[in-house]
């Protein structure tokens, strides 16, 4: 089960700041009001108050740091990161710097920049080695990175397997296409041979047709002659049946 990493820090002036400067007191008022709104879950309102404090003191550590938290709660992780980075140069102790790096790590982690978040948590622990919240978040980020690397490795392996499978399919398809082309060429050759045979048969039939016509005429002539002979024989037979003709010539 995944860990839920520890949230960042929120810093108020409270009673830590004792200053007679009216301008500083105004910044403190805005920051502390922003902290109250933040703790009430009114993150947009707290953002407004922290920005008012920065208008009076552009390099104020507390205002930059807490503004980053307001952005973070609103899901504006890049804006949060920018505010934390602006606060870092004005942190006056290693503990404060450690807290800034801790929150930088949170913003980076939420922005899915796991390797960068690990670097930020590591910097925080260098400044404050006993910070349990940072140790917890660092462990969580390392687990995420491990799972991400494993997922990337699996994805790469799957991509390779899919590529090999696709190459094999392409190879099989090429072989089948080649086989089909060979069969088509064979069929085309057979069709050409059949067409050539048909053409030769047609030419042979055309050559034989005149001879067949000549024989037919000869047969017709023979039949005609036979009919004539039969007619002569018939006439001769009729004369025999009628008897000899009577002579009419007088014998003087």
Secondary structure, DSSP 8 states (H G I E B T S, - for coil): -------------TTT-----HHHHHHHHHHHHHHHHHHTT-HHHHHHHHHHHHHH-TT-HHHHHHHHHHHHHTT-HHHHHHHHHHHHTT--SHHHHHHHHHHHHHHHHHTT-HHHHHHHHHHHHHH-TT-HHHHHHHHHHHHHHHHHHHHHHHHHHHHHHHHHHHHHHHHHHHHHHHHHHHHHHHHHHHHHHHHHHHHHHHHHHHHHHHHHHHHHHHHHHHHHHHHHHHHHHHHHHHHHHH----------
